[in-house]
Amino acid sequence: MANIVSITFGVLNKTFPAMILDAATLQSETITSSASNQQSAAAPATFNGPLVANIVTDTAIYVAAATNPNCLTTEAAKRKMIPAGGDVYVQVKAGHKIAVVNA
């Protein structure tokens, strides 16, 4: 298994009846999770509206969000476990990063 984690930052589209990200605001990246803390790039500060990160993973991981998050130290008490195959949305602030580590 490759331990692939896809992270997409974007603004929620308020005009659509379901949770969907505004395509004009998407910023995506893929990182490989491991036993070491891995961080995404920072969420963009250039968009207005409720900013979220959509996290999709093929392996069980812990995630945390902050300006310099670390799932193994300072944010360990605030981290969230996402099971393999998980697809979750996390509200973030501009400049925040997502940290991941294998569960």
C-alpha positions in Angstrom: 0.0 0.0 0.0 1.3 3.4 -0.9 -0.1 5.4 2.0 -1.4 8.2 -0.2 -3.2 11.2 1.3 -4.9 13.8 -0.9 -5.5 17.2 0.6 -7.6 19.8 -1.2 -8.2 23.3 0.2 -11.1 25.3 -1.0 -14.0 27.6 -0.1 -17.5 26.0 0.5 -20.0 27.0 -2.2 -23.0 28.4 -0.3 -25.3 28.5 -3.3 -25.3 24.7 -3.8 -27.6 22.6 -1.5 -24.8 20.0 -0.8 -21.3 20.4 0.6 -19.2 21.2 -2.5 -16.0 23.2 -2.9 -16.0 26.2 -5.3 -13.9 25.0 -8.2 -12.3 28.4 -8.7 -10.7 28.1 -5.2 -9.2 24.6 -5.2 -5.6 24.0 -4.2 -4.7 20.2 -4.1 -1.7 18.2 -3.3 -0.8 14.6 -2.5 1.5 13.5 0.2 2.8 10.1 1.4 2.0 9.4 5.0 4.5 7.5 7.3 5.4 7.1 10.9 6.9 10.6 10.7 4.9 13.8 10.8 4.2 15.1 7.3 2.8 18.6 6.5 0.9 20.0 3.6 1.4 23.4 2.1 -0.4 26.2 3.7 -4.1 26.9 3.0 -4.4 29.9 0.6 -5.1 33.3 2.1 -6.4 34.8 -1.1 -10.1 33.6 -1.0 -13.0 34.9 1.1 -15.5 32.5 2.6 -15.5 29.4 4.8 -12.2 27.6 4.0 -12.0 23.9 4.4 -9.6 21.0 3.7 -11.0 17.8 2.1 -8.7 14.9 3.2 -8.9 11.6 1.4 -6.7 8.7 2.4 -6.1 5.1 1.4 -4.6 4.2 4.9 -5.6 5.0 8.5 -4.0 8.3 9.6 -4.1 10.9 12.3 -4.6 14.5 11.1 -4.1 17.9 12.8 -4.5 21.5 11.5 -2.5 24.6 12.6 0.1 27.0 11.4 2.8 24.4 12.2 1.0 21.2 13.1 2.6 18.1 14.5 0.5 15.0 15.1 3.2 13.5 17.3 3.7 16.4 19.7 1.8 19.7 20.3 -1.4 18.8 18.4 -1.5 15.1 19.5 -4.4 15.8 21.9 -6.3 17.6 19.1 -5.7 15.2 16.3 -8.4 13.2 14.5 -8.1 9.7 13.3 -9.3 9.0 9.7 -9.8 5.3 8.8 -8.5 3.8 5.5 -10.8 4.9 2.7 -11.8 8.0 4.7 -13.0 11.2 3.0 -13.5 14.1 5.5 -13.8 17.9 5.5 -12.0 19.9 8.1 -12.6 23.7 8.6 -9.2 25.6 8.5 -8.0 29.1 8.6 -5.9 30.8 5.9 -2.2 29.9 6.4 -3.0 26.6 8.3 -1.4 23.4 7.2 -2.6 19.8 7.6 -0.3 17.4 9.3 -0.6 13.6 8.8 1.0 10.5 10.4 0.1 6.8 10.1 -2.3 5.6 12.7 
